[in-house]
Amino acid sequence: MSDSTNTIKKSAKRFFSGTLLSRISGMLRDMSMAYVFGAEASVASFLLAFRLAHLMRRLFGEGAIQSAFVPEFEALRLTNEKKAHGFFCSLTLCISLIVLTSILFFGMVLGAILQWGNVSSANHEVIYLTILMLPSLLFICLYGLNASLLQCQHYFFVSSVAPVAFNVIWIITVMGLKNLSSQEAMPYLAIGVIFACFFQWIWTVPTTFRFIKKSGVSSIIKESSAHFQNLLQLIKPLTLGILGVAASQINNLVDSLFGRYAELEGPAILWYSIRLQQLPLALFGIAISGAILPPLARAVKSGNYERYYYFLSYGLLATLGFMLPITGMIFCMGDTGVNLIYGRGDFNDSAIHQTTMCLWAYGIGLVPSALILILAPAYYAKSNYKLPALISFLTMIVNLFLNSIFIFVFKWGIFSVAMATSLSAWVNLAILYSKINEQILNKKSLFFIFKIILATFIATFSVILVRNLMGNTWFIHNSSLNWPKNASSQFFNLIYQLITFILVWVTNIFFLRLSFNEIFLLKFSLNDRNKLINN
């Protein structure tokens, strides 16, 4: 199948549909957590432990390994598909051994700290829960490798819908523990996470095995030594990729630690807020990013750089068309969404207020975070792993500096953690874009983007105005608001605000002489791209 924007759109749609189901189930998972356990300190400890246990997830299951695997796999497949599948099997075996060794090593180290270290009760809980969840790392890494292969084979739905199994097991476990206190329930939930990761991986195994079987499993095993030689070509890109992802993972861990320093419930508040910010990021940004990396890699391997920049322009403009209006929605109705999703059970008004403030701060970084997802694969497709890794380390330093200033000097609390993350994302984007050796966006395309921003700004302001007229004051004016807790009022508030935004936004799009085909790039060709950059 030859690559085109139509194939990218079809792949993104499959990715989107699977991701939509997984994100809906993920939202239900977070709602069940908020309802049963709220944002208590034990929940924050569990979420911090979850992040610690999966620290290597994006090193050997997603992120670095995927970015290094796809270009190499596509290069091998151009000459010999059987050899490419053998390469995948060898890589799976190597990663399994590395992850198992790491689980045993870190399990023993953390166990020794618990046994002989002098740790506080709160930190003891975090370390204990981390040890319990460590085995889940193996299954989540194997899932990430399978997902990479399936995406190269244009099987986006299977890999993107697999997290539904993970979320369903998590929800069942939470509901089964509802009669226990949060402190008593968290160890059992940690064990439930292991089963959740296992079933997420199992979901992808039959389809993955079907592709491997076509090349002959026995012959692949016989030629394993030759396949292992191909792994040597991954050492450099994987090392650089790991360094870049390690910086990102350190950033995430530091955010949780800063959040815990600000408040014991901080990691839980940050978790609930960033899950909402990541919803559009996963549905649109990751869908387009996941669909665009294999075509970018194939374009580079075949030496067709015009098509490479064509796909890159398409990805950037399509992402902006989705993310700009969603950013406006976050600011004018963020608290309403937080209240609808989390505002019941043990999730009180204070938690709603703090979660919304963090959501707004994360919202500032939605656009750069989405564009980074498009630009980074553009470098990986060219086998340029060094620059994204260096930029990730620079971003980590910026994030650490901003967190320190905001928390220790300005005393902004957990809100500052989200703000530092967003500002760091803008730094990352600025450097990544400036180093692209081609003019992707020029005056006409920037004017096109400006029109979308203007329409979004007017729609956002209109919703704030209507809310004040309806007596549903935009809460920045009154942080002591009591949000409605009955589902009908919560749903009504979100619906009328959403309808207001859409009506005003669509009206402005009409007056600004833009079409939906232009904004969401439903139709986009090489001529369209050339018009955008040459005028």
C-alpha positions as CSV (number, residue, x, y, z in Angstrom):
1,M,0.0,0.0,0.0
2,S,1.5,3.3,-1.1
3,D,1.5,6.2,1.4
4,S,-0.6,9.3,1.1
5,T,-2.6,11.7,3.3
6,N,-5.6,9.4,2.7
7,T,-3.7,6.4,4.1
8,I,-2.5,8.5,7.1
9,K,-6.1,9.7,7.7
10,K,-7.4,6.1,7.5
11,S,-4.7,5.0,10.0
12,A,-5.4,7.9,12.2
13,K,-9.1,7.1,12.2
14,R,-8.4,3.6,13.2
15,F,-6.1,4.8,15.9
16,F,-8.6,7.4,16.9
17,S,-11.5,5.0,17.2
18,G,-9.5,2.5,19.3
19,T,-8.0,5.3,21.4
20,L,-11.5,6.9,21.9
21,L,-12.7,3.6,23.4
22,S,-9.6,3.3,25.6
23,R,-9.8,6.9,26.8
24,I,-13.5,6.6,27.6
25,S,-12.7,3.5,29.6
26,G,-9.7,5.4,31.2
27,M,-12.1,8.2,32.1
28,L,-14.4,5.7,33.8
29,R,-11.4,4.3,35.6
30,D,-10.4,7.8,36.9
31,M,-14.1,8.5,37.8
32,S,-14.2,5.3,39.8
33,M,-11.0,6.2,41.6
34,A,-12.2,9.7,42.4
35,Y,-15.6,8.4,43.6
36,V,-14.3,5.6,45.8
37,F,-11.1,7.0,47.1
38,G,-11.1,10.8,46.3
39,A,-7.7,12.6,46.4
40,E,-6.5,11.2,49.7
41,A,-2.8,10.9,50.6
42,S,-2.8,7.1,50.1
43,V,-4.2,7.6,46.6
44,A,-1.4,10.1,45.9
45,S,1.2,7.5,47.2
46,F,-0.3,4.8,44.9
47,L,-0.2,7.1,41.8
48,L,3.4,8.1,42.6
49,A,4.3,4.4,43.0
50,F,2.6,3.6,39.7
51,R,4.8,6.2,38.0
52,L,8.0,4.8,39.7
53,A,7.2,1.2,38.8
54,H,6.6,2.2,35.2
55,L,9.6,4.5,34.9
56,M,11.2,2.2,32.3
57,R,7.9,1.8,30.4
58,R,8.7,4.5,27.8
59,L,12.3,3.3,27.6
60,F,11.7,-0.3,26.6
61,G,8.0,-0.5,25.7
62,E,7.1,2.8,24.2
63,G,8.8,6.0,23.2
64,A,12.5,5.3,22.7
65,I,12.2,1.7,21.5
66,Q,9.3,2.5,19.2
67,S,11.0,5.4,17.6
68,A,14.2,3.4,17.1
69,F,12.3,0.2,16.0
70,V,10.0,1.6,13.3
71,P,12.7,3.1,10.9
72,E,14.9,0.0,11.2
73,F,12.0,-2.4,10.7
74,E,10.8,-0.5,7.7
75,A,14.3,-0.5,6.2
76,L,14.6,-4.2,6.6
77,R,11.1,-4.8,5.3
78,L,11.9,-3.0,2.1
79,T,14.4,-5.8,1.3
80,N,13.1,-8.8,3.2
81,E,9.9,-9.0,5.3
82,K,11.0,-12.3,6.9
83,K,14.2,-10.7,8.1
84,A,12.2,-7.8,9.5
85,H,9.9,-10.1,11.5
86,G,13.0,-12.0,12.8
87,F,14.4,-8.7,13.9
88,F,11.2,-8.0,15.9
89,C,11.4,-11.4,17.6
90,S,15.0,-11.0,18.6
91,L,14.3,-7.5,19.9
92,T,11.4,-8.8,22.0
93,L,13.6,-11.5,23.6
94,C,16.3,-9.0,24.4
95,I,13.9,-6.5,25.9
96,S,12.2,-9.2,27.9
97,L,15.6,-10.3,29.4
98,I,16.6,-6.6,30.2
99,V,13.2,-5.8,31.8
100,L,13.1,-9.0,33.9
101,T,16.7,-8.3,35.1
102,S,15.7,-4.8,36.0
103,I,12.6,-5.9,37.9
104,L,14.7,-8.3,40.0
105,F,17.4,-5.7,40.6
106,F,15.2,-2.8,41.6
107,G,12.9,-5.1,43.6
108,M,15.9,-6.2,45.7
109,V,17.2,-2.6,46.1
110,L,13.8,-1.3,47.2
111,G,13.3,-4.3,49.4
112,A,16.7,-3.6,51.1
113,I,15.7,0.0,51.6
114,L,12.5,-1.1,53.3
115,Q,14.3,-3.6,55.4
116,W,17.3,-1.6,56.6
117,G,16.6,2.0,55.5
118,N,15.2,4.7,57.8
119,V,12.1,5.9,55.8
120,S,9.0,7.7,56.9
121,S,5.7,6.0,56.9
122,A,4.5,7.9,53.9
123,N,7.6,7.0,51.9
124,H,7.4,3.4,53.2
125,E,4.0,3.2,51.6
126,V,5.2,4.5,48.2
127,I,8.2,2.1,48.1
128,Y,6.1,-0.9,49.1
129,L,3.5,-0.2,46.4
130,T,6.2,0.3,43.9
131,I,7.7,-3.2,44.6
132,L,4.2,-4.7,44.3
133,M,3.7,-3.2,40.8
134,L,7.2,-3.8,39.4
135,P,6.2,-7.1,37.6
136,S,3.6,-5.3,35.5
137,L,6.4,-3.5,33.7
138,L,7.2,-6.6,31.7
139,F,3.8,-6.9,30.3
140,I,3.4,-3.2,29.5
141,C,6.8,-3.2,27.6
142,L,5.8,-6.3,25.6
143,Y,2.6,-4.6,24.7
144,G,4.5,-1.5,23.5
145,L,6.7,-3.7,21.2
146,N,3.6,-5.5,19.8
147,A,1.9,-2.2,19.2
148,S,4.9,-0.9,17.2
149,L,4.8,-3.9,14.9
150,L,1.1,-3.6,14.4
151,Q,1.3,0.1,13.5
152,C,3.9,-0.7,10.8
153,Q,1.4,-3.3,9.5
154,H,-1.4,-0.6,9.5
155,Y,-3.2,-2.4,12.4
156,F,-3.8,0.6,14.5
157,F,-7.2,-0.3,16.0
158,V,-6.0,-3.5,17.7
159,S,-3.1,-1.8,19.5
160,S,-5.0,1.4,20.4
161,V,-8.0,-0.4,21.9
162,A,-6.0,-2.8,24.0
163,P,-5.8,-0.4,27.0
164,V,-9.6,-1.0,27.4
165,A,-8.7,-4.4,28.9
166,F,-6.3,-2.6,31.3
167,N,-8.9,-0.1,32.4
168,V,-11.7,-2.6,32.8
169,I,-9.6,-4.8,35.2
170,W,-8.6,-1.6,37.1
171,I,-12.2,-0.5,37.5
172,I,-13.4,-4.0,38.6
173,T,-10.6,-4.0,41.2
174,V,-11.5,-0.5,42.5
175,M,-15.2,-1.4,42.8
176,G,-14.3,-4.6,44.6
177,L,-12.3,-2.6,47.2
178,K,-14.9,0.2,47.8
179,N,-15.6,-1.0,51.3
180,L,-12.0,-0.7,52.4
181,S,-10.2,2.5,53.4
182,S,-7.9,3.9,50.8
183,Q,-4.8,2.9,52.8
184,E,-6.0,-0.7,53.1
185,A,-7.1,-0.9,49.4
186,M,-4.0,0.4,47.6
187,P,-1.8,-2.9,48.0
188,Y,-4.7,-4.9,46.5
189,L,-5.1,-2.4,43.7
190,A,-1.3,-2.6,43.0
191,I,-1.8,-6.3,42.4
192,G,-4.7,-5.6,40.2
193,V,-2.5,-3.4,38.0
194,I,-0.3,-6.5,37.2
195,F,-3.3,-8.4,35.9
196,A,-4.5,-5.3,34.0
197,C,-1.1,-4.9,32.2
198,F,-1.1,-8.7,31.5
199,F,-4.5,-8.6,29.7
200,Q,-3.6,-5.4,27.8
201,W,-0.6,-7.3,26.4
202,I,-2.5,-10.5,25.7
203,W,-5.0,-8.5,23.6
204,T,-2.3,-7.8,21.0
205,V,-0.7,-11.3,21.0
206,P,-2.9,-13.2,18.5
207,T,-2.7,-10.5,15.8
208,T,1.1,-10.1,16.3
209,F,1.6,-13.8,16.1
210,R,-0.4,-14.0,12.9
211,F,2.1,-11.7,11.2
212,I,5.1,-13.6,12.6
213,K,3.6,-16.9,11.5
214,K,3.5,-15.8,7.9
215,S,7.3,-15.6,7.8
216,G,7.7,-19.0,9.5
217,V,8.4,-19.2,13.2
218,S,10.8,-22.1,13.0
219,S,13.0,-20.5,10.3
220,I,13.1,-17.2,12.3
221,I,14.4,-19.1,15.3
222,K,17.0,-20.9,13.3
223,E,18.3,-17.6,11.9
224,S,18.2,-15.9,15.3
225,S,22.0,-15.1,15.3
226,A,21.6,-13.2,12.1
227,H,18.7,-11.3,13.5
228,F,20.6,-10.4,16.7
229,Q,23.2,-8.8,14.5
230,N,20.6,-6.4,13.3
231,L,20.0,-5.3,16.8
232,L,23.5,-3.8,16.9
233,Q,22.3,-1.2,14.5
234,L,19.8,-0.1,17.2
235,I,22.4,0.6,19.8
236,K,23.1,4.2,18.9
237,P,19.6,5.4,18.1
238,L,18.2,3.4,21.1
239,T,20.8,4.9,23.4
240,L,20.1,8.4,22.3
241,G,16.3,7.7,22.4
242,I,16.6,6.3,25.9
243,L,18.5,9.4,27.0
244,G,15.7,11.6,25.6
245,V,12.9,9.6,27.1
246,A,14.8,9.3,30.4
247,A,14.9,13.0,30.6
248,S,11.1,13.1,30.0
249,Q,10.5,10.4,32.6
250,I,12.7,12.2,35.1
251,N,10.5,15.3,34.4
252,N,7.4,13.3,35.2
253,L,8.9,11.9,38.3
254,V,10.2,15.3,39.4
255,D,6.7,16.8,38.9
256,S,5.2,14.1,41.2
257,L,7.8,14.7,43.8
258,F,7.4,18.5,43.7
259,G,3.6,18.0,43.8
260,R,4.0,15.8,46.9
261,Y,6.3,18.4,48.5
262,A,3.6,21.1,47.9
263,E,0.8,18.9,49.3
264,L,0.5,15.3,50.2
265,E,-2.5,15.0,47.9
266,G,-0.5,16.8,45.1
267,P,0.3,13.7,42.9
268,A,-3.4,12.7,42.9
269,I,-4.5,16.3,41.9
270,L,-1.9,16.4,39.1
271,W,-2.9,12.9,37.9
272,Y,-6.6,13.8,37.6
273,S,-5.9,17.1,35.8
274,I,-3.3,15.8,33.4
275,R,-5.6,12.8,32.5
276,L,-8.1,15.3,31.2
277,Q,-5.4,17.3,29.3
278,Q,-4.1,14.1,27.8
279,L,-7.6,13.1,26.5
280,P,-7.5,15.3,23.3
281,L,-3.7,14.8,23.1
282,A,-4.3,11.0,22.8
283,L,-7.3,11.2,20.6
284,F,-5.9,13.6,18.0
285,G,-2.1,14.3,18.7
286,I,-1.0,10.7,19.4
287,A,-3.4,9.3,16.7
288,I,-1.8,11.6,14.0
289,S,1.7,11.0,15.4
290,G,1.3,7.2,15.5
291,A,-0.1,7.2,11.9
292,I,2.5,9.5,10.5
293,L,5.8,7.9,11.7
294,P,5.8,4.9,9.4
295,P,5.1,6.9,6.3
296,L,7.7,9.5,7.2
297,A,10.3,6.7,7.7
298,R,9.3,5.1,4.4
299,A,9.6,8.4,2.6
300,V,13.1,9.0,4.0
301,K,14.3,5.4,3.2
302,S,13.1,5.8,-0.4
303,G,14.8,9.3,-0.6
304,N,11.5,11.1,-1.3
305,Y,12.0,14.2,0.8
306,E,9.2,16.2,-1.0
307,R,6.7,13.6,0.3
308,Y,8.4,13.6,3.7
309,Y,7.8,17.4,4.2
310,Y,4.4,17.0,2.6
311,F,3.4,14.5,5.4
312,L,5.0,16.7,8.1
313,S,3.1,19.8,7.0
314,Y,-0.1,17.8,6.9
315,G,0.5,16.5,10.5
316,L,1.3,19.9,11.9
317,L,-1.6,21.8,10.4
318,A,-4.1,19.0,11.1
319,T,-3.0,19.0,14.8
320,L,-3.4,22.7,15.1
321,G,-6.9,22.6,13.6
322,F,-8.0,20.3,16.4
323,M,-5.9,21.5,19.4
324,L,-6.5,25.3,19.2
325,P,-10.3,25.1,19.8
326,I,-9.9,22.4,22.4
327,T,-7.5,24.7,24.3
328,G,-10.2,27.3,24.3
329,M,-12.7,24.8,25.7
330,I,-10.4,23.9,28.5
331,F,-10.2,27.5,29.7
332,C,-13.9,28.4,29.5
333,M,-15.5,25.2,30.7
334,G,-12.6,23.3,32.4
335,D,-14.2,23.4,35.9
336,T,-17.5,22.2,34.5
337,G,-15.8,19.2,32.9
338,V,-13.9,18.4,36.1
339,N,-17.1,18.6,38.1
340,L,-19.0,16.4,35.7
341,I,-16.3,13.7,35.6
342,Y,-15.0,13.7,39.2
343,G,-17.4,15.8,41.3
344,R,-19.1,13.1,43.4
345,G,-18.3,10.8,46.3
346,D,-15.1,11.7,48.1
347,F,-14.0,14.3,45.5
348,N,-15.0,17.6,47.2
349,D,-15.1,21.2,46.0
350,S,-11.6,21.9,47.1
351,A,-10.3,19.0,44.9
352,I,-12.4,20.3,42.0
353,H,-10.9,23.8,42.4
354,Q,-7.3,22.5,42.6
355,T,-7.8,20.1,39.7
356,T,-9.2,22.8,37.5
357,M,-6.4,25.2,38.2
358,C,-3.9,22.5,37.3
359,L,-5.9,21.6,34.2
360,W,-5.7,25.3,33.1
361,A,-2.0,25.3,33.6
362,Y,-1.6,22.0,31.6
363,G,-3.9,23.5,29.0
364,I,-1.3,26.2,28.2
365,G,1.0,23.4,27.1
366,L,-1.6,21.4,25.1
367,V,-0.7,22.9,21.7
368,P,3.1,22.5,22.0
369,S,2.8,19.0,23.5
370,A,0.7,18.0,20.5
371,L,3.1,19.5,17.9
372,I,6.1,17.9,19.6
373,L,4.4,14.5,19.0
374,I,4.6,15.4,15.2
375,L,8.0,17.0,15.1
376,A,9.9,14.4,17.1
377,P,9.0,11.5,14.7
378,A,10.1,13.7,11.9
379,Y,13.7,13.6,13.4
380,Y,13.4,9.9,14.2
381,A,12.4,9.1,10.6
382,K,15.7,10.7,9.5
383,S,17.6,8.6,12.2
384,N,18.4,11.9,14.0
385,Y,18.0,10.8,17.6
386,K,20.7,13.1,19.1
387,L,18.9,16.4,18.8
388,P,15.6,15.4,20.3
389,A,17.6,13.8,23.2
390,L,19.6,17.0,23.8
391,I,16.4,19.1,23.7
392,S,14.7,16.7,26.2
393,F,17.6,17.2,28.6
394,L,17.4,21.0,28.1
395,T,13.6,20.9,28.8
396,M,14.2,18.8,31.9
397,I,16.6,21.5,33.2
398,V,14.1,24.3,32.4
399,N,11.3,22.3,34.1
400,L,13.5,21.8,37.3
401,F,14.4,25.5,37.4
402,L,10.8,26.7,36.9
403,N,9.5,24.2,39.5
404,S,12.0,25.3,42.0
405,I,11.2,29.0,41.5
406,F,7.5,28.6,41.5
407,I,7.3,26.4,44.5
408,F,10.1,27.6,46.8
409,V,10.1,31.3,45.9
410,F,6.6,32.2,44.7
411,K,4.8,29.5,46.8
412,W,2.3,28.7,44.1
413,G,1.7,25.1,45.2
414,I,0.8,22.2,42.9
415,F,-0.5,24.6,40.3
416,S,3.1,25.7,39.6
417,V,4.1,22.1,38.7
418,A,1.6,22.0,35.8
419,M,2.6,25.5,34.8
420,A,6.3,24.6,34.7
421,T,5.5,21.5,32.5
422,S,3.6,23.7,30.0
423,L,6.2,26.4,29.8
424,S,8.9,23.7,29.3
425,A,6.9,22.2,26.4
426,W,6.9,25.6,24.6
427,V,10.7,25.7,25.0
428,N,11.0,22.2,23.6
429,L,8.7,23.0,20.6
430,A,10.5,26.2,19.8
431,I,13.9,24.5,19.5
432,L,12.5,21.4,17.6
433,Y,10.8,23.6,15.0
434,S,13.8,26.0,14.6
435,K,16.0,23.1,13.6
436,I,13.9,21.7,10.8
437,N,15.8,22.3,7.6
438,E,12.8,23.3,5.6
439,Q,10.2,26.1,5.7
440,I,7.1,24.3,6.7
441,L,4.9,27.3,7.8
442,N,5.1,30.7,6.2
443,K,3.0,33.9,6.2
444,K,-0.1,32.5,4.5
445,S,-0.2,29.4,6.8
446,L,0.4,31.6,9.9
447,F,-2.4,33.9,8.8
448,F,-4.6,30.7,8.4
449,I,-3.6,29.7,12.0
450,F,-4.3,33.2,13.3
451,K,-7.9,33.0,12.0
452,I,-8.5,29.8,13.9
453,I,-7.0,31.4,17.1
454,L,-9.3,34.4,16.6
455,A,-12.4,32.3,16.2
456,T,-11.4,30.3,19.3
457,F,-10.8,33.4,21.4
458,I,-14.2,34.9,20.6
459,A,-15.9,31.5,21.3
460,T,-14.1,31.2,24.6
461,F,-15.0,34.8,25.7
462,S,-18.7,34.2,24.6
463,V,-19.0,31.1,26.8
464,I,-17.6,33.0,29.8
465,L,-20.1,35.8,29.2
466,V,-23.0,33.4,28.9
467,R,-22.0,31.6,32.0
468,N,-22.1,34.9,33.9
469,L,-25.5,35.7,32.5
470,M,-26.8,32.2,33.5
471,G,-25.5,32.7,37.1
472,N,-22.9,30.0,36.5
473,T,-20.0,32.3,37.2
474,W,-16.6,31.5,35.7
475,F,-15.0,30.4,38.9
476,I,-11.8,32.4,38.6
477,H,-13.9,35.3,40.0
478,N,-15.0,33.2,43.0
479,S,-12.9,30.3,44.1
480,S,-15.3,29.4,46.9
481,L,-18.0,28.3,44.5
482,N,-20.1,25.2,45.3
483,W,-20.3,23.1,42.2
484,P,-23.6,21.1,41.7
485,K,-23.3,17.5,42.6
486,N,-26.4,16.1,40.9
487,A,-25.7,14.5,37.5
488,S,-28.5,16.3,35.7
489,S,-27.2,19.8,36.7
490,Q,-23.6,18.8,35.9
491,F,-24.6,17.5,32.5
492,F,-26.8,20.5,31.7
493,N,-24.0,23.0,32.5
494,L,-21.5,21.2,30.2
495,I,-24.0,20.9,27.4
496,Y,-25.1,24.5,27.2
497,Q,-21.5,25.7,27.5
498,L,-20.4,23.3,24.8
499,I,-23.2,24.3,22.4
500,T,-22.5,28.0,23.0
501,F,-18.8,27.4,22.1
502,I,-19.5,25.4,19.0
503,L,-22.2,27.8,17.6
504,V,-20.0,30.9,18.1
505,W,-16.9,29.1,16.8
506,V,-18.6,27.8,13.7
507,T,-20.2,31.3,13.1
508,N,-16.8,32.9,13.3
509,I,-15.2,30.3,11.0
510,F,-17.9,31.2,8.4
511,F,-17.3,34.9,8.6
512,L,-13.5,34.4,8.5
513,R,-14.1,32.4,5.3
514,L,-12.6,29.2,6.5
515,S,-14.0,25.8,5.7
516,F,-13.9,22.6,7.8
517,N,-11.9,21.0,4.9
518,E,-9.3,23.7,5.4
519,I,-9.2,23.6,9.2
520,F,-9.1,19.8,9.7
521,L,-7.3,19.2,6.4
522,L,-10.0,16.7,5.2
523,K,-8.6,17.4,1.8
524,F,-4.9,18.2,1.4
525,S,-2.5,17.7,-1.5
526,L,1.0,18.5,-2.4
527,N,-0.3,21.6,-4.2
528,D,-2.1,22.7,-1.0
529,R,1.2,22.4,0.9
530,N,3.1,24.3,-1.7
531,K,0.6,27.1,-1.7
532,L,0.9,27.4,2.1
533,I,4.7,27.7,2.1
534,N,5.3,29.6,-1.1
535,N,2.8,32.5,-0.7
